[in-house]
Amino acid sequence: MTSLRVETLAADAVEPITSAGNAQLGIAVLAGIAVIVLLITKFKVHAFLALTIGSLALGSFAGAAADKTIASFTTGLGSTVSGVGVLIALGAILGKLLADSGGADQVVDTILARASGRAMPWAMVLIASVIGLPLFFEVGIVLLIPVVLLVAKRGNYSLMRIGIPALAGLSVMHGLIPPHPGPLVAIDALGANLGVTLALGVLVAIPTVIVAGPVFSRYAARWVDVAAPEKMIPQRPSEELDRRPGFGATLATILLPVVLMLVKALVDIVVDDPENRLQRVTDVIGSPLIALLTAVFVGMFTLGRAAGFTKGRLSGTVEKSLAPIAGVLLIVGAGGGFKQTLIDVGVGRMILDFSKDWSIPALLLGWLIAVAIRLATGSATVATISAAGLVAPLAADMSTAHIALLVLAVGAGSLFFSHVNDAGFWLVKEYFGMDVGQTIKTWSVMETIISVVALAFILPLSLIL
């Protein structure tokens, strides 16, 4: 989390690569997004190429030098793939092990036996919220996707009815609940109390995730009726197996990275000493890369060997798991490149310039600034950092509870309407096999509901507290 914070702050603090005025930048942003949407929807250009061309167009419209625009795009693509890309790859390997060994079947069979019909979306949102508590959003996605897709197919459920609650659970945890990086940075910037923020965050998160998850999924399923994409569904030849892993071993393997990251988060909070040996150890084993890598190697024994896999079969499983995600990695990476181009041309500073003279209540101001930066840059973390920094002086005279609510307001705003400049948008689109329009109708609307509903609970709490 520390490295993510440093990298994001550094990206937001660099000098803009263009001297364009705010009006020109605003037009450039709209034009760049329009190019991407038109190329994908009208001309059926592959999303990776569309994002690449859109990033170059954005830089050109903003008046930036071509070489600097290319450098921004490649830097963003590289940093996204090096971070998220590795996690996606490890998650794909773990998912394939779950599928081929019959472990995923075991989990799905248990879920279908215990929860059915109307209870299934509630079960999915609960599972996602628990798993998503200590995880980065992207890690939660790659861990849950195999289960979501198999439950939808095997139980004959609408993919959106099952998928939206899972996404809502992960997203709400990501935006509102520490120890996720965005809330932690805002807590530090505003001088908020971690315990109070966590308690109020959970209070706001529960009704928010209910509305954005199980409730909204009813409408999302009507608007977008898509089947689980065959290329993403774990193809498991479990019928050929003489045995398969037990439910306990499978669940323990899935939850292993969750536990490792949660331990790291708790030690960071309790010890809070970077030089402490225990904290240094947990910082390593609890990092997303090491936690997922550990789960993969443990899974080779608890899943693969338990199903009777030979060494050759294990190697083949790993190899087959990586091919389907090549396109996903490129698209997500290009989304990160477009986001970095937006940041480097100075869009974040443009939003801050516009918002300096706004005369509105602090909680609403923090939310609006975060919304504007989120829409412009596509980064929830950048939006949180920038908005928290701007409203920090206002927190000086606030009570402990109100400072915590200001953190939550900024976090809620940072989730507003994810669209084509957000790498997460493309991650969800590809995993669920939707087109751009369908992703906006479901994922983007869900993110907006989370943002607005959370604010609708935060503002009354500020009057009560």
Buried (B, 14 or more C-beta within 10 A) or exposed (E): BEEBBEEBBEBBEEEBBBEBEBEBBBBBBEBBBEBBBEBBEEEEBBBBBBBBBBBBBBBBBBBBEEEBBBBBBBBBBBBBBEBBBBBBBBBBBBBBBBBBBBBBBBBBBEBBEEBEEEEBBBBBBBBBBEBBBBBBBBBBBBBBBBBBBBBBBBBEBBBBBBBBBBBBBBBBBBBBBBBBBBBBBBBBBBEBBBEBBBEBBBBBBEEBBBBBBBBBBBBBBEEBEBEBBEEBBBEBEBEEBEEBBEEEBBBBBBBBBBBBBBBBBBBBBEBEEEEBEEBEEBBEEBBBBBBBBBBBEBBBBBBBBBBEBEEEBBEBBBEBBBEBBEBBBBBBBBBBBBBBBBBBBBBBBBBBEEBEEEEEEBBBBBBBBBBBBBBBBBBBBBBBBBBBBBBBEBBEEBEBBBBBBBBBBBBBBBBBBBBBBBBBBBBBBBBBBBBBBBBBBBBBBBBBBBBBBBBBBBBEBBEEE
